[in-house]
């Protein structure tokens, strides 16, 4: 995977994250319009949603950038066999934890 391909993938994820966040905000506006709102309620909903929207967009972009950087570092530092062993170890550990939670303790 080249650096340009990785950059393009990260950019695509960032743009799609932004699109999803905007769609969610529009959905909330449509629901509020359909049920009718007073001006004060509309102002409250906007003021409550807008900061969370910005924070979610910024953290989504940062998360994408960090994961991309770690992936690049991962591929440059470890050979294929070490990557496979580590990935297998993490996957198996996650499976053991999920198995313990679901079958032994159960949800709730």
C-alpha positions as CSV (number, residue, x, y, z in Angstrom):
1,X,0.0,0.0,0.0
2,X,1.5,3.3,-1.0
3,X,1.5,6.5,1.0
4,X,-0.8,8.1,-1.6
5,X,-3.3,5.2,-1.4
6,X,-3.3,5.5,2.4
7,X,-3.8,9.2,2.2
8,X,-6.7,8.8,-0.2
9,X,-8.3,6.2,2.0
10,X,-8.0,8.4,5.1
11,X,-9.4,11.3,3.2
12,X,-12.4,9.2,2.0
13,X,-13.1,8.1,5.5
14,X,-12.9,11.7,6.8
15,X,-15.3,13.0,4.1
16,X,-17.8,10.1,4.6
17,X,-17.7,10.8,8.3
18,X,-18.5,14.4,7.7
19,X,-21.4,13.4,5.3
20,X,-22.9,11.1,7.9
21,X,-22.7,13.7,10.6
22,X,-24.4,16.3,8.4
23,X,-27.1,13.7,7.5
24,X,-27.7,13.1,11.2
25,X,-28.1,16.8,11.9
26,X,-30.5,17.1,8.9
27,X,-32.5,14.2,10.2
28,X,-32.9,15.9,13.6
29,X,-34.0,19.0,11.9
30,X,-36.6,17.2,9.8
31,X,-38.0,15.4,12.8
32,X,-38.3,18.7,14.7
33,X,-40.0,20.3,11.8
34,X,-42.4,17.4,11.4
35,X,-43.5,17.5,15.1
36,X,-43.5,21.3,15.3
37,X,-41.4,23.3,17.7
38,X,-41.5,26.6,19.4
39,X,-38.6,29.0,18.5
40,X,-37.1,28.6,21.9
41,X,-37.0,24.8,21.5
42,X,-35.5,25.1,18.1
43,X,-32.7,27.3,19.5
44,X,-32.1,24.9,22.3
45,X,-31.9,21.9,20.0
46,X,-29.4,23.7,17.7
47,X,-27.3,25.0,20.6
48,X,-27.2,21.5,22.1
49,X,-26.4,19.7,18.8
50,X,-23.9,22.1,17.2
51,X,-21.0,21.7,19.7
52,X,-21.5,17.9,19.8
53,X,-21.5,17.9,16.0
54,X,-18.2,19.8,15.8
55,X,-16.6,17.6,18.4
56,X,-17.7,14.4,16.7
57,X,-16.3,15.7,13.3
58,X,-13.0,16.7,14.8
59,X,-12.5,13.5,16.8
60,X,-13.5,11.4,13.8
61,X,-10.9,13.1,11.6
62,X,-8.3,12.8,14.3
63,X,-9.1,9.1,14.8
64,X,-8.7,8.5,11.1
65,X,-5.4,10.3,11.1
66,X,-4.0,8.5,14.1
67,X,-5.1,5.1,12.8
68,X,-3.5,5.8,9.4
69,X,-0.3,6.9,11.1
70,X,-0.2,3.8,13.3
71,X,-0.9,1.6,10.3
72,X,2.0,3.1,8.4
73,X,4.3,2.7,11.3
74,X,3.0,-0.9,11.8
75,X,3.9,-1.8,8.2
76,X,7.3,-0.1,8.3
77,X,8.5,-1.6,11.6
78,X,7.2,-5.2,11.5
79,X,7.7,-7.9,8.9
80,X,4.7,-9.9,7.6
81,X,5.2,-12.8,10.0
82,X,5.4,-10.6,13.1
83,X,2.2,-8.7,12.0
84,X,0.4,-12.0,11.5
85,X,1.5,-13.3,14.9
86,X,0.5,-10.1,16.7
87,X,-2.9,-9.9,14.9
88,X,-3.6,-13.5,15.8
89,X,-2.7,-12.9,19.4
90,X,-5.0,-9.8,19.7
91,X,-7.8,-11.6,17.9
92,X,-7.6,-14.6,20.1
93,X,-7.5,-12.6,23.2
94,X,-10.6,-10.6,22.1
95,X,-12.3,-13.9,21.4
96,X,-11.5,-15.3,24.8
97,X,-12.8,-12.1,26.5
98,X,-16.0,-12.2,24.4
99,X,-16.5,-15.9,25.2
100,X,-16.0,-15.2,28.9
101,X,-18.5,-12.4,28.8
102,X,-21.2,-14.0,26.7
103,X,-21.2,-17.6,27.8
104,X,-20.0,-17.4,31.4
105,X,-21.3,-14.2,32.9
106,X,-24.0,-13.2,30.4
107,X,-25.1,-9.7,29.6
108,X,-26.8,-7.8,32.3
